[in-house]
Amino acid sequence: MGMLSLAMFIGLWGWGHDTFGWYDPDGQVQLAIFASFIFGIICGYRVKD
């Protein structure tokens, strides 16, 4: 599951603007994708303990 989420993150980060066609000159969408990935890791780690 971790590898799937990592692959999805890399795909969205690198080619999401081409795939979904968003316009993001300031990088706000990429920042939101990065933040949600990090928060998911933190939540998953906390649940695991």
C-alpha positions in Angstrom: 0.0 0.0 0.0 2.9 2.3 0.7 4.4 1.8 -2.7 1.0 2.5 -4.3 0.7 5.8 -2.4 4.3 6.7 -3.3 3.7 6.0 -7.0 0.5 8.1 -7.0 2.2 10.9 -5.2 5.1 11.0 -7.7 2.6 10.7 -10.6 0.5 13.6 -9.3 3.5 15.7 -8.4 5.3 15.3 -11.7 2.6 14.9 -14.3 -0.7 15.9 -12.6 -0.9 19.2 -14.4 -0.7 17.5 -17.7 -3.1 14.7 -16.8 -5.7 16.8 -15.1 -5.1 20.1 -16.8 -4.8 22.3 -13.7 -3.2 25.7 -14.0 -0.8 26.3 -11.1 1.7 29.1 -11.8 2.4 29.6 -8.0 2.7 25.9 -7.1 -0.2 25.9 -4.7 -1.6 22.6 -6.0 1.8 20.8 -5.7 2.1 22.2 -2.2 -1.3 20.8 -1.2 -0.4 17.4 -2.7 2.9 17.4 -0.8 1.3 18.5 2.5 -1.4 15.8 2.2 1.2 13.1 1.6 3.2 14.2 4.6 0.1 14.4 6.8 -0.9 10.9 5.6 2.5 9.5 6.6 2.2 11.2 10.1 -1.3 9.8 10.6 -0.4 6.4 9.4 2.6 6.3 11.8 0.5 7.4 14.7 -2.2 4.8 14.1 0.5 2.1 13.7 1.8 2.6 17.3 
